[in-house]
Amino acid sequence: MEKELKRSLGLIDATSIVAGSMIGSGIFIVTSEMTRDIGSAGWLIVLWVVTGLITVFAALSYGELAGMMPNAGGQYVYIQRAYGRMISFLYGWTVFTVIQTGVIAAVAVAFAKYTSVFFPELNNTILAIGDSFKVNYAQLVGIASIVLLTFINSRGVKNGKSIQLIFTSAKLFALFALIILGIAIGFRGHILAENFNNMWDASKTFFNKDTNQWQVINLSGFALMGAMGATIINSLFSSDAWNNVTFIAAEIKDPKKNIPRSLFLGTFIVTIIYILANVAYLALLPMHGSPTATDAMGQGIMFSSNDRVGAAAASMIFGNPAAYIMAALIMVSTFGCNNGLVLSGARLFYAMAKDGLFFKKAETLNERQVPGKALWFQCIWACVLCLSGKYNDLLKYATFASLLFYILTIAGIFILRKKEPNVERPYKAFGYPLIPILYIIVTTAICVDLLIYDTKSTGLGLLIVLLGIPVYYFTQKKTS
């Protein structure tokens, strides 16, 4: 008798996977870079609100596809139904090469980075080849965390589910504490009012290598729109991976109802948390600061040490122990985030293997009825990326590629409504056709903006997608 995936996850479990996969390291780090890019409290909040709306709109639209096709593989299955095998292979190829594994690697690197707060010797280099390739102990810690989570999830879905619930609950509690205390303390002072004075005056702060000095240029009009479109990739990265719950649809109870519900609940909760977290940052720290300052108040959000704006904000609440408190929180957050990514990603590769579009061995379930070999394939490549990629590079490659396939998937709703008008749709996309169209327009504009303003990083992301075309034809020729 062929082994099958068991439906053992309820609505709370599914929502926990959505929220837990979204909340990793980004919310504690990326606001610093965004502040240097736009230098405006008003536009900063606008970017986080737009990110939240984009994410919730996408989740509301995905609900229709999830209800129609409650199968393992999620988005891969939706794309195949709308566009055929080659496009679905390109999606699966990109998920394996950079989207899922790249995010797992980036989050593992962040986990290791904050572990080094307790053990500074982890930053020591153990291997260097020129100036471009260096390996330190922290990267090995990141790899070890991926291996550990893969092992735990290979022992059964209940183990992964338990870790997800525990770690998601812990980081939600800690984030709410940071937000409540931060806003309560911040509202008693003057910093929030100062940050929102001239709140729409935007500027870009960057290091000029020619003069060896920091330089500030004012932004307005198209220059401002371009800068916002380029830096929104940071907040979008922090809000990504919400779709991972669709990969494990075959293990969710009553998936036609619970997947759409979990997509909305998870993305909505995280959106509110992210906006409030940024309000807390602005209530505790000045937006602008000096790169030469030695304390968090002097550095401001813009020049928080190593971009650790979450730790800088916590230092305003807890004093000197804040660095350790926030490091511990982010370790919990990133570990829980990666558990959700590891658990769900393997289900997509399992679905691909069953279609003959991935390593054949990945289609088998182990004695615990989970795709063990798919988990280990994912683990191996994510570990390689831990050694080869920097956090910001992995962030940009993965997020840009994700956006391209989100656009395709939501456009697939229109295609399937025309091709399969009589198929049962337990849930129909909210606000159809306006909200899906709005999502496609806004996200396409962001992708174009990214290609113009960050051509190197996003161009490499696009190249990775396109490389899948010859790979597809080569593998299909071999199997025919």
KAURSUL-V804564 format. One line per field, one symbol per residue. phi: phi as a letter, one per 20 degrees, with the letter a starting at -180 (. if undefined). A space follows every 50 residues. Layout:
BEGIN
phi: ???
END
This chain:
BEGIN
phi: .ffcfeecdeffffffffffffecdgfecffffffffclcfffffgffff gffgffgfffffgfffffcedgolggfffffecofffffgfffffffbff fffgffffffgfgefffecgfffffdbccmeeccccfffffgffffffff fgffepfffffffffffffffffffffffffffffffeddfgfffeflfd fdbddbeeffelcfcccfcblfffffffffefffffffdemffffffdgf ddflffdffgffffffffffgfffffffffgfedcffeadfefdcffffm ffdgglmeffffffffedmgfggfffffffffffffffffffgegfffff ffffemdbggffeeeefemcfgffffffggfffffgeedegfffgfgfff fgggeffgfffffffffefcfeffcgcdgfmfefffffgfffffffffgf ffebfffffffffffffffffgffffffee
END
